[in-house]
Amino acid sequence: MTSLAAVFHNPAQPLELRRFPLPVPAEGETLVRIRCSTICGSDLHSRFGRRHCPAPAILGHEMVGEIVATGNGGAHDYRGRPLRIGERVTWSMVWSCGDCYFCLRNLRPKCERLMKFGHEPISPAGALHGGMAEYCLLPAGTAIFPVPHNIPDMVAAPANCATATVAAVLRTAGPVKGEVVVILGAGMLGLTACAMAAANGAARVIVVEPVEERRQRALLFGAHVALNSESTPGELAAAIRERSQNRGADAVLEFAGVPDSVEPGPDLLRTGGRFILAGSVFPSRPVRFSAEQMVRRMLHFTGVHNYAPEDLETALVFLRDHIDLHPFADLIGPAFPLAQVNEALEYAEKTKPPRVALLP
């Protein structure tokens, strides 16, 4: 048996459709048939040359699938519960060893032996580690989670990137109940952050976004106010103070990744506020902040990259409990068969919907 997969070679050429032998899972490994994968912004950055990606590689890290084979001892979820053949699952997009210097210091996303699905080069040791394929092999130790029955495939697929990353950002921000939370960017992550911050009890959720359609969509995902990021920094800061008893936001969550959108962030904060940055994941010009203001106003800056397995667990519980409150399914654009992966990538790059789906 074989698996069809789309192979990335370099940004100058389309992905190549190839077939790979299906591996026989060794002890602790799990073979999954992919039911749906979605195209993340980082996939587009890799495909179109805005960030470095090892090659040749099978891109794609947002995926949901069903177990078709396991090594000796069967498969178990992250909490040690046995999983059965045919069960629908998702898994952490990052594999970490759990016992290196960084893992032991609560920095599992920075594991010294980190493996990221959809970011690994094809080698004699294995190829099927990306979502743009019919099958994916999960190494021993992968943090696997069953998908709740009420979450459709197209909503479940981005959970192990977008939703889990937002969960990590909010965990890092700390409790937001009763607080004013500003969200920079209303793409997939920003919209999810609006919904999650509102669910966590934020008194006011304010989204800052240049595109009118996205601003209006944010209001359907829990945002109370949607501001145009093309306003001057002074106008934005005044608008936030007006809605926060003239203090500023308690927390600013950054998902835009564009320096012009990131730079106003500190000015939107109250004294002692928290600035959590997660969107800047590809090279760009340096951003400019006032160190003197950071010191005098006692601001807290933290970067979040990847996430811990517990964040994916939080993401799935959140989707299970809020799937009917917000139009999550509407965030997934048209679905393409895997054989049309290049058309799907071009569509996603040109039209920029929150997500485009691939159905193997």
FILUM-737803 format. One record per residue: residue in one letter; x, y, z of N, C-alpha, C in turn. Coordinates in steps of 0.02 Angstrom, whole numbers, plus 32768, in hexadecimal, padded with zeros to 4 digits. Example, Ala and Ser with C-alpha at 12.3 -4.5 7.8 and 13.67 -1.06 7.14 Angstrom:
A82947EE4818682677F1F818682947F5B8186S82827F90816282AC7FCB816582858002818A
***
This chain:
M802A7FC58000800080008000802C803E8000T801180747FE4803680B27FDF800B80EC7FF6S802D81257FFF800A81638010801D81997FDEL7FEB81BA7FC27FF781F57F99800B822F7FC7A803C82577FB1805182917FD8806982C77FA8A806583057FBF807C833E7F9880BF83547FB3V80F383547F8A813783607FA0814C83A77F8CF816383CD7FBE817F840F7FB481CA84097FA6H81E184277F70822884277F5F8247846C7F69N822884A07F4E824084E47F58820885137F41P820C85547F5581D685827F4481CE858F7EFAA81FF857B7ED181FC858B7E8A81D285587E63Q81BD85227E82819884EF7E5C815D84D57E83P812984BE7E6080EE84A37E82810084657EAAL80D584537ED880DE84157EFD80D683DA7ECEE80FD83A67EDA80FD836A7EB180D483337ED3L80A483177EAF807D82DF7ECA80A5829E7EC1R80B2827C7EF980D8823E7EF880B6820B7F25R80C781CB7F1980AF81967F4480E9817A7F6DF80DA816D7FAD810B81527FDB80F081117FF9P811C80E18006810480A3802680E780B2806BL80B28090807C8096809880BF80C4807480F1P80DA8097812581058077815780DD80498184V80FF8016819D80E27FEB81D180F580098214P80C5801D823D80D7803E827C8100801282AAA8137802E82C4815E800C82F7813D8016833BE815A7FF9836E813D7FFF83B18137804883C4G80FB805B83DA80EE80A083EF80D880CD83B7E80E080B8837880CC80E28340808280D6832DT80668108830C8020810482F7801A811D82B0L7FF980F682857FEC810C82417FA58126823CV7F9F816282207F5E8184821C7F4D819281D4R7F0F818581C07EF7819B817F7EDA81E18188I7EF3821081617EDE825581697E99825F814AR7E6B827981727E278287815C7E2282CE813FC7E4782FC815C7E45834181467E848364815ES7EA0838E81357ED583BC814B7EC484018132T7EDE843481547ED1847981407F13849C8135I7F1184CE810A7F4D84F380F77F56852E8126C7F8C852C814C7F9C8561817D7FC385978159G7FC485D381777FEC8609815B803585F88156S804F85D18184809685BF818180A485918145D807385688131807B854080F58083856D80B8L805C85A280B6806185D2807E80A485F68080H80BB860880BB80FD862980C0813485FC80A6S812F85BB80B68161858B809D815B85828051R811F8576803A811585677FF3812B85A27FC7F811E85DF7FDD812B86197FB3816A863F7FC7G8195861E7FEF81D886377FFA81E1866E802DR81B08677805A81B786AC808D81D9869280CDR81E3865180D1820786358109822A85F680F2H826085E48115828685A981028261856A8118C8262853880ED824584F780FE827484C180E3P8284848E810C82AD845780F2828C843780B5A82B4841F808882998400804B82C683C78035P82A9839580148261838E8006823A837C8046A81FB8392804881D383878084818A83838070I81638364809D811A8364809680FF839880C6L80E483CE80AB80CB840480D4808983F180F5G8072841C8122803184128141803783F78187H801C841C81B7801E840581FD7FDB8409821FE7FA8842581FD7F65842682197F3E83EC81FBM7F2E83BB82247F0E837F82077EE98358823CV7EB8833382247E928305824E7E8D82C48227G7E8F828C824B7E8E824C82277E7182158251E7E7581D882377E5D819E825C7E94816A825DI7E99814882957ECD8116829F7EBF80D98273V7EF380C4824D7EEB808882237F1A80508237A7F50805F825B7F7E802A82707FA9804582A9T7FBF801882D47FEA802A830C80227FF78313G8057800B8335808B7FDC834680767FB18381N80A37F85839780957F5B83D180827F86840CG804F7F6F843080387F94846B80007FC4845CG7FEF7FCE841C7FB77FF9840B7FC880438413A7F96806D84097F9D80B5840F7F7B80CE844DH7F968103846A7F79812284A67F78816E849DD7F46818E84BC7F4481D684B77F7581F684EAY7F77823784EB7FA8825B85147FA0824B855ER7F63823A85737F56822985BA7F5D81DF85C8G7F7481B885967F80817185A17F4581448594R7F0E815F857B7ED48136856D7EDD8113852AP7EC980D485257ED180AF84E67EA480CC84AFL7EBE80CB84727E9980E184377E8D80A5840AR7E5680A683E67E44806B83BD7E4D807B8373I7E548047834C7E56804E83037E15806F82ECG7E1B809F82BE7DE180C282A57DCF810082CCE7DEF810B83067DDE8145832F7DF98185830ER7DD081BA83117DE381FA82F57E0F82208327V7E48823783107E788256833D7E998293831CT7EB682BD83467EE682EE83307F2182EA8360W7F56830F83527F93830783797FBA83488378S7FE5835083A9800E838D83AD80398393836FM803B83CF8352806483D9831780AF83D88327V80C083DB8368810683D7837C8110839983A8W8143837283998157833983C28192834F83EDS818D8342842E81C48353845B81D683168486C82158313849A822D82D684BC821682D18504G820C830A852581F58309856A822C8307859FD826B82FD858B829E82F685BE82DF831D85AFC82DF8349857D831A8371856F831B83AF859CY834E83D985948356841585BD8317844185BAF82FD844D857D82C4847B85778283845A858BC827A841A857B823D83F88590823683F785DCL826E83ED85FE826C83EA86478262842F8666R82678464863E825C84A88657821D84C6863AN81EC849B862C81AA84B1861581AD84D685D3L81DD84C385A981E384E1856681E384AA8532R81B0847E853681AC8446850781A9845D84BEP818B849784AE818C84AD846881D284BD844DK820384C18479824884CF8465827684938472C825984578473827E8419847F82BD84168454E82F383FC8472833283F5844D832D83C28415R82FD8395841882F3836383E382AF836C83C1L829983AA83BF825683BA83A5824B839F835EM82118383835281FB8371830F81B883928303K81B183B382C8817283D582B8815483B4827AF8117839C828180F48381824780EE83B78212G80FA83A381D380F583D2819C813283FE8193H816683F481BB81A2841C81B781E183F181B2E81D983B081A98212838381AB8226836D8164P8267836A8156827C83548113826F8309810AI825F82F680CD825982AF80BC829E829080C0S82A2825680E082E2823380E982D681E880E4P830C81C180E08302817980E082DE815F811EA82E18186815582C0817081928275817A8190G825D81A58162821581AF815F820281EB8135A81C481EA811C81AC822080F28169823B8109L813D820F812180F78221812D80EE82438170H81068282817480FE82A981B180DC82EB81A4G80BA82F2816B80978330815A804F83248148G80278359814B7FE0835481407FCA835180F8M7FF5836480CA7FE2836480837FF0831F8066A7FCE82EE80827FD882A780707F9A82808085E7F98824180717F60821780847F6981F780C8Y7FA981EE80DD7FB781CE811D7FEE81F58141C7FF081ED81838024820C81AC803981D981E2L807B81D481EB809681A7821F80A781D0825CL808A81BD8296809781E082D480CC81BA82FCP810581DA830A813A81B88330812381A88377A8145817983958139816A83DB814181A98405G811481B38433811781EF845D80F0822A8443T80D18224840880A7825A83EF806C8265841EA805C82A4842B802382B584567FE382B1842CI7FBF827A84327F83826D840A7F45827A8435F7F11829684157ED382A584387E97828E840EP7E66826C842C7E29825D84067E03829E83F9V7DE282A083C07DBC82DC83AD7D7482D483C4P7D59830483EA7D1382FE83FF7CE482F683C3H7CAF82D083CE7C8382BC83977C6182F88376N7C56832F839A7C2F8366837D7C5A83988356I7C9C838A83507CC783B7832B7CD2839A82E5P7CBB83BC82B07CC583A1826D7D0E83A28259D7D20837982287D65837282137D8583B68202M7D6183E081DD7D7E841E81C57D8A845081FEV7D66844982357D73847282707DA98452829AA7DAB8410829C7DDD83ED82C47E2383F482A7A7E2A83F782647E6C83F882467E988432825FP7E808471825E7EAB84A782767EB284AB82C2A7E90847F82E67E95848383307EDC84778347N7F03844C83237F46843C833C7F7A846F8325C7F6384A8830C7F9084E082FF7F6F85208319A7F3C853882F57F1F857983057F008579834BT7ED2854B83597EAF854C83997EDD853E83D3A7F0B850E83CA7F3A84FD84007F6A8537840DT7F80855A83D87FAC859383E27F8985CA8409V7F4A85D783F97F248609841E7F1E85F48467A7F1285B384737F0E859B84B87F5085A884DDA7F89859E84BA7FCA85AC84D87FD385F684E7V7FBB862084BA7FC1866984C47F98867E8501L7F5C866585067F328679853F7F4C865B8581R7F67861F857E7F87860485BA7FC1863085D0T7FE88647859F8021867285AF800A86B685C9A7FD486D085AE7FBA871185C47FA0870E860BG7F8B86D486217F6E86CE86647F2486DD8664P7F0386DB869E7EBB86E686A07EA787298682V7E74872886587E5C876686397E158777864FK7DFA8752867F7DB6876086967DB287A886B0G7D8187CC86967D76881186AB7DA58843868CE7DD0882D865E7E04885986427DF1887285FCV7E1588A785E77E1188BF85A27E49889E857AV7E36887985467E658854851D7E63886F84D6V7E9C888384BC7EA2889B84777EC48864844EI7EA7885684147EC2882283E77ED6884383A6L7F16883C83947F31885983577F2D8824831FG7F02883082EE7EFB880182B77EBC87D882BFA7E9587D282887E5787AB828A7E5787758254G7E918754824D7E94871882257E7A86DD824EM7E8E86A1823B7E768665825D7E86866782A8L7EC4867982B97ED8867A82FF7EB686B38325G7EB486EE83067E95872783287E4C871C8335L7E28870083067DE186F283107DD686BE8347T7E00868B83467DFC8658837B7E0B867783BFA7E3C86A683C17E4D86C783FF7E1386F28419C7DEF871283EB7DB4873884017D83870A8426A7D7486D184077D4586A284257D5E86868467M7D9F8675846A7DBA865784A67DC0868A84DFA7DD486C784CF7DD986FB85037D94870A851FA7D61870E84F37D1D871A850B7D0686E08537A7D1586A285227D01866885497D248667858DN7D60868385907D85868585D07D7286C185FBG7D3F86E585E77D22871986137D3E875E860AA7D60876C85D37D7987B085C97D3F87E185C9A7D47881A85EB7D11884B85EE7D06886D85ABR7D3D887785877D38889685457D6E887A8518V7D59886284DE7D87884884AB7D8688798470I7DC1889584617DC788C7842C7DF888AC83F8V7DE188A683BA7E0C888E83857E2388C8835AV7E6188C683437E7F88FA83197E9588D982D8E7E7888EE82A07E8088CB82617E7488FB8227P7E9D88F981F17E93892981BA7E5A8918818AV7E4688D881857E1688C381537DCF88C58171E7DA488EB81517D6088F4816A7D3A88B28171E7D40888681407D1D884681437D32881E8181R7D73881F818F7D8B87FA81CA7D75881C820AR7D72885E820B7D59888182477D11886D8256Q7CE8886A82227CA38857822C7C9D880F8243R7CC787E382277CC6879D823B7CD987958285A7D0987BE829C7D1F87BA82E27CE587C58312L7CB487EE82FE7C7B87FB832A7C5087BC8333L7C56878D83037C31874E830A7C57871C8335F7C95872C83467CBF86FE836E7CCE871A83B3G7CA4874783CC7CAC875C84117CCA87A0841AA7CE487C083E57CFF880483ED7CC6883583FBH7CD28863842A7CA18896843A7CAA88D4840EV7CE888E083F97CFA891B83D27D2D8905839DA7D28892083607D588912832B7D7289558310L7DB3896183177DD2899F83047DFE899582C6N7E0489C9829E7E2D89C782627E7689D38274S7EA289A482657EE989AB82767F0B89DF824CE7EEA89F882177F078A2D81EF7EFD8A72820DS7EDA8A7582467ED88AB3826C7F1E8AC38286T7F2A8B0182987F6C8B1382B27F758AF282F6P7FB48AE6830B7FBF8AC9834E7F9E8AF18385G7F9F8B34837E7F7F8B5E83B07F348B5383B3E7F158B4C83797ECD8B4183767EBB8AFD8394L7EE38ACA83857ED68A8883A27EDD8A8983EEA7F128AA784067F1D8AAB844E7EE38AD08471A7ECD8B0684527E958B2C846F7E558B02846FA7E498ADC84397E0E8AB284367E0F8A7C846CI7E4A8A6084797E4F8A2C84AD7E468A4C84F2R7E648A8684FF7E5B8AA685407E128AB8854DE7DF18ACD85187DAA8AE0851F7D808AA48536R7D978A6885267D718A2C85377D8F8A068572S7DBC8A2685957DDD8A0485CE7DE88A338609Q7DB78A5F86147DBA8A8F864C7DFB8AB7864BN7E0F8AC7860E7E4A8AF286017E8C8AD38619R7E8D8A90861F7ECB8A7086357EF18A4F85FCG7ECF8A3085CD7EEE8A07859A7EDE89BE85A6A7EF1899485777EE0894D857A7F09892A85B0D7EEA88F885CE7F0F88CD85FD7F3E889E85D8A7F288887859E7F51885985767F468868852CV7F7D886785067F7A886B84BD7F96882984A2L7F6F880884777F8387C8845A7F9087D48410E7FCD87C583FA7FE287D683B67FE287998389F7FB9879B83547FB6876583237FC1877E82DCA7FD187BE82D47FD687DC8291801787C8826EG804F87CC8291808F87BA827480AD87EE8246V808C8826823F80A4885C821380BE8895823EP80FD88AB8233811988DE826080ED891B826AD80CD8933823580A2896E823C80678962826AS80508924826F80198913829C8031890482E2V807088EB82E7808B88D9832880A089168351E80BE8946833080DE897E835380B089A88380P807089B2836D804589D9839B803389B483DBG8040897283DE8029894A841780398966845BP80788977846A8087898F84AD806189CE84C0D805389FA849080308A38849F7FE78A2B84B1L7FCD89F084A37F8889E084B27F7F89C484F8L7FB789B6851A7FB58995855C7FB089C78595R7F9289B185CB7F9589D7860A7FD989CD8629T7FE989F3865B802589E78683802289A086A0G8058897B8698805A893686B1803789048683G8023891986477FFF88EC861A802C88B885FAR800D888685DC8031884D85BE8029884F8572F80618848854F806288458507807B880084F3I804E87D784D5805F879384C2806387908476L809D877F845C80A8877F841480AC873783FAA8084872983C5808486E683A9808286E6835DG8076871F833D806B871F82F580A9872682CAS80E0873B82E7811C874982BF8146870B82B7V813286E18287815386A0827E8176869A823BF818286D2821981AB86D181DD81D2871281DAP820A871381B78236874D81B98214878D81A1S822387C481C3820A880681B0823A883A81CDR822D887881C0825988AC81DC825288AD8228P828688C4824C828088C98295824988FA82A9V822888EC82E181F6891A82FB8217894B832CR81F789848336821389B8836081E689C4839CF820289BA83D881DF89C98416820B89F8843FS81ED8A1E846B82128A4A849882258A2384D6A82658A1584DF827C89F2851B826D8A1B8559E82738A5D855482668A88858D821D8A8185A4Q81EE8A7D857481A88A758586819B8A2F85A3M81BD89FD858A81B689BA85A681CA89BA85EFV820089DF85FF821889E1864481E98A0A8670R81DB8A47865B81B48A748685816D8A5C8690R81518A3B865E810B8A248664810889DB867BM814289BD86888145897A86A4811D8948867AL812A894886388106891D860B812688D88608H80FD88A685FA8113886085F6810D884985ADF8144883485908145881B854B815687D0854CT813087A88529813D87608525812F874784DEG815B871F84C4814F86FE8483813686B8848EV810A86A1846280EF865D846480FA863E841FH811D8605841F812A85E183E0811B859883EBN80F3857A83BF80DB853683C980AF85348407Y80AA84FA8426807F84F58461808F84B38484A807484AB84C0807C846D84E68040843F84D8P804783FE84E2800F83D084D47FCF83E384F8E7FD683FD85357F9A8410855B7F7284478538D7F94847085107F7184A584EC7F43848884B6L7F59845284967F2D843184657EF184138489E7EFC83F784C37EC483DB84EA7E92841384FBT7EAC844C85107E818485851F7E5A849B84E1A7E7C849B84A77E5D84B084697E2284838456L7E2B8442845D7DF68414844B7DBA841A847AV7DC7842384BA7D90842E84EA7D6B846E84D9F7D9184A384C97D7184E284B77D4584DA847AL7D5E84BA84457D3584B184097CF884858418R7D018451843E7CC9842684507C90844D8471D7CA4847B849E7C72849F84C67C5784DE84A4H7C7984F6846F7C65853584517C5785308406I7C5584F483EC7C4D84EA83A47C0C8509838BD7BD8850C83B57B988527839F7B90857183ADL7BC1859083CE7BBB85D783DF7BD9860583ABH7C0885EB83837C29861583517C2E85ED830FP7C2F860F82D67C3085EC82957C7585D38281F7C9185A582A87CD4858C829A7CD9856B8255A7CA4854782417CA6852582017CAC855681C7D7C93859281D07C9685C4819B7CDC85DE818FL7D0B85D081BC7D4F85E781B47D7785BC8182I7D5B858381707D7E855781417D62856480FCG7D8E857980CF7D798589808A7D69854A8063P7D6E854C80217D5D85107FFA7D8D84D78009A7D75849A7FFD7D9D845E80077DB484457FC3F7DF484337FBF7E1284187F817E2883D17F8EP7E2383A57F5B7E4283637F627E8E836B7F63L7EB0833B7F807EF8833E7F867F1983457F41A7EFC83267F0E7F19832A7ECB7F1B83727EB0Q7EF3839F7ECD7EF283E57EB97F1484117EECV7F4783F77F0E7F68841C7F437F85845E7F2AN7FA1845F7EEE7FBE849D7ED57F8984D27EC8E7F5084BD7EAE7F1884EC7EA57F0185067EE9A7EFF84DA7F1B7EEA84EF7F5E7F1A85227F7CL7F5B85187F737F8D85477F8D7F87858A7F6AE7F7F85897F297F7885C87F037F3985ED7F19Y7F0385C97F227EC585E87F397ECE86087F7EA7EED85E27FAC7EF785FD7FEF7F24863A7FEEE7F57863A7FC47F8686727FC07F6386B07FA4K7F3986A87F727F1B86E17F507EDF86FD7F74T7EB486D27F907E7686E97FAD7E7986F17FF9K7EA986CF80187EB686D680607E7986CB808CP7E54869380837E22868180B57E46866980F4P7E238666812D7E45864E81697E668609815ER7E4485DC813C7E60859A812E7E42857E80EEV7E69855380CC7E53852A80937E5F84E280A6A7E3184B680947E36847080A87E4F8445806FL7E73840F80827E8783DA80547E678399806CL7E44837680407E23833780527E4282FE802BP7E7082D9804A7E9082A280277E5F826D800E
***
